[in-house]
Amino acid sequence: MDERIVVGIIGCGGIATATHIPNYRKIEGVEIVACADIDDAAAKRASEEFKIPHVYKDYGKMLEEEDLDAVSVCTPNVFHKDPAIATMRAGAHVLTEKPMAGNLRDAKEMYEASKKYGKILIVGFQTRFRTDLNALRDFVHSGELGEVYYARALSLRRWGIPVRPTFIDKKISGGGPLLDIGCYAVDMAMYALGFPKPKTAYAVTYDKICKDPQMAAKGGWGGPWKVGDFTVEDSAFGFVRFENGMTMLLETNWASFSNADVFNLILLGTKGGAQLEPLELYKDILKTRVIMKPQDEDQQPDLYEQRIAKFVESVRKGKALFSPGIEGLKVQAILDATYRSAEQNREVSVEWDF
């Protein structure tokens, strides 16, 4: 049997009970011994449903009393930092939900703590396990596209506004769709491109839909919302310049009058182009422009199962095997610059010297 890994859960909401806890339970040698949530009822529900023996309201007490190897931090964005740092200080490795934090300052503190305490910090971008994304990444790194000079990173919803405070109250979420789903668009682009160094960002944000009383009455995911409760953007659009001359267009929103949801990464290079959905490669072959597609239907793995399995493997091997903290920090830097640009209405520098 594999080495026993003792796990704790901080934050017992939907993401924990739907994707973290069930997938830990699939792995031989992994035991979830404790869960913590400031909402007693949520922690007790998780404990009862999954037979987790110890329940805490205070995660600090859990970290003091339990001998943990690993912890999933499943709290709202703004509250990732403190439990993650406390966990690493207590001697356990951390898998934190995406984005890394509610802001760049907190993300930097988390990264510095991982170095200080010598603990693994992984940001849970489960999209890293998409077979099509990894194929696209291989196109880039093999030179198949030549020099990639332009990218479009898109995470757009026709109508999909989550109305819980953990999403729409900036004090809890840190931001709107840019942090919620735009982080995936940025991470996928940077992962595929090998994390080129950005220089500047220019962006705008809008709250046109969320501040419309008629739209609020129509409701989103979970029912109607109160206009006054919505303190984040509902759309964000940005343009990032990189030191190697490449540029990237970023588009993300929770709602718009468009014809379909779009989740895509489009790359243009000097020898070819490619996109993620559907996976296609565009080339000139024998003086003919062609579109190449996979012959077999793409069978994606269970991304959430892969995420937990690879985190556990990382703990056992003592090194981050995907999405390490430094990469989460770099994604956060682009998100941060995007927000700063929108707030200041000008192009801003992307902080990158970590």
C-alpha positions as CSV (number, residue, x, y, z in Angstrom):
1,M,0.0,0.0,0.0
2,D,1.2,3.6,-0.7
3,E,2.5,5.7,2.1
4,R,-0.4,6.9,4.3
5,I,-1.4,10.5,3.8
6,V,-3.5,12.3,6.4
7,V,-5.7,15.1,5.0
8,G,-7.6,18.0,6.5
9,I,-10.2,20.2,4.7
10,I,-10.6,23.9,5.4
11,G,-13.8,25.2,4.0
12,C,-16.7,22.7,3.6
13,G,-18.8,24.3,0.9
14,G,-19.8,22.9,-2.5
15,I,-16.3,22.8,-4.1
16,A,-15.0,20.8,-1.1
17,T,-17.9,18.3,-1.0
18,A,-18.2,17.9,-4.7
19,T,-14.6,17.6,-5.9
20,H,-12.0,17.5,-3.1
21,I,-13.4,15.1,-0.5
22,P,-14.9,12.5,-2.9
23,N,-11.7,12.3,-4.9
24,Y,-9.4,12.0,-1.8
25,R,-11.6,9.0,-0.8
26,K,-10.8,7.2,-4.0
27,I,-7.0,7.0,-3.3
28,E,-5.6,4.1,-1.3
29,G,-3.7,5.2,1.8
30,V,-5.3,8.6,2.0
31,E,-7.4,9.4,5.1
32,I,-9.4,12.5,5.7
33,V,-9.4,12.9,9.5
34,A,-10.7,16.5,10.0
35,C,-12.7,19.3,8.4
36,A,-13.1,22.9,9.4
37,D,-15.5,25.7,8.5
38,I,-16.7,28.8,10.3
39,D,-20.2,27.6,9.4
40,D,-20.8,24.8,11.9
41,A,-23.6,23.4,9.9
42,A,-21.5,23.1,6.7
43,A,-18.7,21.3,8.6
44,K,-21.1,18.9,10.3
45,R,-22.8,18.1,7.0
46,A,-19.5,17.3,5.4
47,S,-18.5,15.2,8.4
48,E,-21.7,13.2,8.4
49,E,-21.9,12.7,4.7
50,F,-18.3,11.5,4.3
51,K,-17.7,10.1,7.8
52,I,-14.9,12.5,8.7
53,P,-14.2,11.9,12.4
54,H,-13.2,15.4,13.6
55,V,-15.1,18.6,13.0
56,Y,-13.8,22.1,13.8
57,K,-15.1,25.7,13.5
58,D,-11.6,27.1,14.0
59,Y,-9.1,25.7,11.4
60,G,-6.3,26.9,13.7
61,K,-7.4,24.5,16.4
62,M,-7.6,21.7,13.8
63,L,-4.0,22.4,12.7
64,E,-2.9,22.3,16.4
65,E,-4.7,19.1,17.3
66,E,-4.3,17.0,14.1
67,D,-1.1,15.6,12.6
68,L,-1.8,16.4,9.0
69,D,0.3,15.8,5.9
70,A,-1.9,17.8,3.5
71,V,-4.7,20.3,3.5
72,S,-7.2,21.4,0.8
73,V,-8.0,25.1,1.2
74,C,-11.6,25.6,-0.1
75,T,-12.5,28.9,1.3
76,P,-13.6,32.0,-0.7
77,N,-10.8,33.7,-2.7
78,V,-10.1,36.5,-0.2
79,F,-9.7,33.9,2.6
80,H,-7.1,31.6,1.0
81,K,-4.0,33.3,2.4
82,D,-4.4,32.9,6.2
83,P,-5.3,29.2,6.3
84,A,-2.8,28.3,3.6
85,I,0.1,30.0,5.5
86,A,-1.1,28.6,8.8
87,T,-1.2,25.1,7.3
88,M,2.4,25.3,5.9
89,R,3.6,26.8,9.2
90,A,2.0,23.7,10.9
91,G,4.0,21.4,8.7
92,A,1.5,20.3,6.0
93,H,1.4,20.8,2.3
94,V,-1.4,22.9,0.6
95,L,-3.7,22.5,-2.3
96,T,-5.6,25.8,-2.6
97,E,-8.6,26.5,-4.8
98,K,-8.1,28.8,-7.7
99,P,-7.4,31.7,-8.1
100,M,-4.4,31.6,-5.8
101,A,-5.8,34.5,-3.7
102,G,-8.1,37.5,-3.7
103,N,-5.2,39.8,-4.6
104,L,-1.5,39.8,-5.6
105,R,-0.3,40.9,-2.1
106,D,-1.8,37.8,-0.5
107,A,-0.6,35.5,-3.2
108,K,3.0,36.8,-2.7
109,E,2.7,36.1,1.0
110,M,1.5,32.5,0.4
111,Y,4.4,31.9,-2.0
112,E,7.0,33.3,0.4
113,A,5.5,31.1,3.2
114,S,5.9,28.0,1.0
115,K,9.6,28.8,0.6
116,K,10.1,29.7,4.2
117,Y,8.5,26.5,5.6
118,G,9.7,24.2,2.7
119,K,6.1,23.1,1.9
120,I,4.4,22.3,-1.3
121,L,1.9,24.9,-2.4
122,I,-0.2,24.0,-5.5
123,V,-3.0,26.1,-7.0
124,G,-5.8,23.9,-8.2
125,F,-6.0,24.7,-11.9
126,Q,-7.6,21.3,-12.9
127,T,-7.6,22.5,-16.5
128,R,-3.9,21.6,-16.6
129,F,-5.1,18.0,-17.1
130,R,-7.0,18.6,-20.3
131,T,-5.6,16.4,-23.1
132,D,-6.4,19.1,-25.7
133,L,-4.6,21.8,-23.7
134,N,-1.5,19.6,-23.4
135,A,-1.6,18.9,-27.1
136,L,-1.8,22.6,-27.8
137,R,1.1,23.2,-25.4
138,D,3.1,20.5,-27.3
139,F,2.4,22.3,-30.6
140,V,4.0,25.4,-29.1
141,H,7.0,23.8,-27.4
142,S,7.8,21.6,-30.4
143,G,8.1,24.7,-32.7
144,E,5.1,23.6,-34.8
145,L,3.6,27.1,-34.6
146,G,6.9,28.9,-35.0
147,E,7.1,32.1,-33.0
148,V,3.8,32.7,-31.3
149,Y,3.1,36.4,-31.5
150,Y,-0.6,36.6,-30.6
151,A,-3.0,34.8,-28.2
152,R,-6.7,35.2,-27.4
153,A,-7.7,33.8,-24.0
154,L,-11.5,33.6,-23.7
155,S,-13.8,32.6,-20.9
156,L,-17.3,33.9,-21.7
157,R,-20.8,33.0,-20.6
158,R,-24.0,34.0,-22.3
159,W,-25.8,33.8,-19.0
160,G,-24.2,32.4,-15.9
161,I,-24.0,34.8,-13.0
162,P,-23.4,33.1,-9.7
163,V,-25.3,35.1,-7.1
164,R,-23.9,34.0,-3.8
165,P,-21.9,36.5,-1.8
166,T,-18.8,34.4,-2.2
167,F,-18.8,35.4,-5.9
168,I,-20.5,38.9,-6.1
169,D,-19.3,40.6,-2.8
170,K,-15.8,41.9,-3.4
171,K,-14.9,41.8,0.3
172,I,-15.3,38.0,0.0
173,S,-14.5,37.2,-3.6
174,G,-11.9,39.8,-4.4
175,G,-13.3,40.3,-7.9
176,G,-15.9,39.0,-10.4
177,P,-15.5,36.8,-13.5
178,L,-11.9,37.9,-14.0
179,L,-10.9,36.0,-10.8
180,D,-13.6,33.4,-11.0
181,I,-13.3,32.1,-14.6
182,G,-10.9,34.5,-16.2
183,C,-8.1,33.0,-14.1
184,Y,-8.5,29.8,-16.1
185,A,-8.1,31.7,-19.4
186,V,-4.9,33.3,-18.2
187,D,-3.5,30.1,-16.7
188,M,-4.2,28.0,-19.8
189,A,-2.5,30.6,-22.0
190,M,0.5,31.0,-19.8
191,Y,0.8,27.2,-19.3
192,A,0.6,26.6,-23.1
193,L,3.1,29.4,-23.9
194,G,5.6,28.5,-21.2
195,F,5.0,31.5,-18.9
196,P,6.6,34.3,-21.0
197,K,7.3,37.5,-19.1
198,P,4.6,40.2,-19.4
199,K,5.4,43.9,-19.5
200,T,2.2,45.8,-19.4
201,A,-1.6,45.4,-19.3
202,Y,-4.5,47.6,-20.4
203,A,-8.0,46.7,-19.5
204,V,-11.6,47.8,-18.9
205,T,-14.3,46.3,-16.7
206,Y,-18.0,46.7,-16.8
207,D,-21.0,46.1,-14.5
208,K,-23.7,46.8,-17.1
209,I,-25.7,43.6,-16.5
210,C,-25.4,43.2,-12.8
211,K,-26.5,46.7,-12.1
212,D,-29.6,46.4,-14.2
213,P,-32.7,45.9,-12.0
214,Q,-34.5,43.9,-14.7
215,M,-31.6,41.6,-15.1
216,A,-31.3,41.2,-11.3
217,A,-35.0,40.2,-11.1
218,K,-34.5,37.7,-13.9
219,G,-31.9,36.1,-11.8
220,G,-28.7,34.1,-12.3
221,W,-27.4,30.8,-11.0
222,G,-29.3,30.6,-7.7
223,G,-32.0,33.0,-8.4
224,P,-32.4,36.8,-8.4
225,W,-29.9,39.1,-6.9
226,K,-30.0,42.6,-5.3
227,V,-28.3,45.2,-7.3
228,G,-26.8,46.8,-4.2
229,D,-25.2,43.5,-3.2
230,F,-23.2,43.2,-6.5
231,T,-19.9,44.9,-5.9
232,V,-17.7,43.3,-8.6
233,E,-17.6,43.5,-12.3
234,D,-19.6,41.3,-14.6
235,S,-17.2,41.6,-17.6
236,A,-13.5,42.3,-18.0
237,F,-11.5,42.8,-21.2
238,G,-7.7,43.2,-21.3
239,F,-4.7,43.4,-23.5
240,V,-1.3,42.2,-22.3
241,R,2.1,43.0,-23.9
242,F,5.0,40.7,-23.3
243,E,8.7,41.3,-23.4
244,N,9.2,38.9,-26.3
245,G,6.9,41.0,-28.4
246,M,3.9,38.8,-28.1
247,T,0.5,40.2,-27.2
248,M,-2.6,38.5,-25.6
249,L,-6.2,39.5,-25.7
250,L,-8.2,38.5,-22.6
251,E,-12.0,38.4,-22.5
252,T,-14.1,37.1,-19.7
253,N,-17.7,37.7,-18.4
254,W,-20.6,36.1,-16.6
255,A,-23.3,37.3,-19.0
256,S,-23.7,39.1,-22.3
257,F,-26.0,39.3,-25.3
258,S,-24.0,36.8,-27.3
259,N,-24.9,33.6,-29.2
260,A,-23.0,31.1,-27.0
261,D,-20.7,30.4,-24.2
262,V,-17.0,30.5,-25.3
263,F,-14.1,28.8,-23.5
264,N,-11.1,28.9,-25.8
265,L,-7.5,29.6,-26.4
266,I,-6.4,30.8,-29.9
267,L,-2.7,31.1,-30.9
268,L,-1.2,32.7,-33.9
269,G,2.4,31.9,-34.9
270,T,4.8,32.4,-37.8
271,K,4.6,28.8,-38.9
272,G,1.0,27.9,-37.9
273,G,-2.0,28.7,-35.7
274,A,-4.1,26.6,-33.4
275,Q,-7.1,26.7,-31.1
276,L,-8.3,24.7,-28.1
277,E,-12.0,24.2,-28.7
278,P,-12.3,22.3,-30.9
279,L,-8.6,21.4,-31.0
280,E,-7.3,22.4,-34.4
281,L,-3.9,23.1,-36.0
282,Y,-3.6,25.4,-39.0
283,K,-0.7,25.0,-41.4
284,D,0.6,25.4,-44.9
285,I,1.5,22.0,-46.4
286,L,2.8,21.7,-50.0
287,K,1.6,25.3,-50.6
288,T,-1.9,24.4,-49.4
289,R,-3.5,25.9,-46.3
290,V,-4.9,23.0,-44.2
291,I,-6.9,22.5,-41.0
292,M,-5.8,19.5,-39.0
293,K,-8.0,17.9,-36.3
294,P,-7.6,14.8,-34.1
295,Q,-8.9,11.7,-35.8
296,D,-10.3,10.2,-32.6
297,E,-12.8,11.9,-30.4
298,D,-11.0,13.5,-27.5
299,Q,-11.7,11.6,-24.2
300,Q,-11.0,14.0,-21.3
301,P,-10.1,12.5,-18.0
302,D,-12.0,13.5,-14.8
303,L,-10.1,16.7,-14.3
304,Y,-11.0,17.0,-10.6
305,E,-10.0,13.4,-9.9
306,Q,-6.7,14.0,-11.6
307,R,-6.1,17.2,-9.6
308,I,-6.5,15.5,-6.3
309,A,-4.5,12.4,-7.4
310,K,-1.6,14.5,-8.6
311,F,-1.6,16.6,-5.4
312,V,-1.4,13.4,-3.3
313,E,1.4,12.1,-5.6
314,S,3.2,15.5,-5.1
315,V,3.0,15.1,-1.3
316,R,4.4,11.6,-1.5
317,K,7.2,12.7,-3.8
318,G,7.9,15.9,-1.9
319,K,7.6,18.2,-4.9
320,A,4.9,20.0,-6.8
321,L,4.0,18.0,-9.9
322,F,1.6,20.6,-11.4
323,S,0.6,24.2,-11.0
324,P,3.2,25.2,-8.4
325,G,2.7,28.3,-6.3
326,I,5.1,30.4,-8.4
327,E,2.9,29.8,-11.5
328,G,-0.2,30.7,-9.6
329,L,1.5,33.8,-8.4
330,K,2.4,34.8,-12.0
331,V,-1.2,34.3,-13.1
332,Q,-2.3,36.5,-10.2
333,A,0.1,39.2,-11.3
334,I,-1.6,39.4,-14.7
335,L,-5.0,39.5,-13.0
336,D,-3.8,42.2,-10.6
337,A,-2.5,44.3,-13.5
338,T,-5.7,43.9,-15.3
339,Y,-7.7,45.2,-12.4
340,R,-5.3,48.1,-11.7
341,S,-5.4,49.2,-15.3
342,A,-9.2,49.2,-15.3
343,E,-9.3,51.2,-12.1
344,Q,-6.7,53.7,-13.3
345,N,-7.9,53.9,-16.9
346,R,-4.4,53.5,-18.3
347,E,-1.8,50.9,-19.3
348,V,0.1,49.6,-16.2
349,S,3.2,47.5,-15.6
350,V,2.8,43.9,-14.6
351,E,4.7,43.0,-11.5
352,W,6.8,40.0,-12.2
353,D,10.0,40.1,-10.1
354,F,9.4,37.3,-7.6
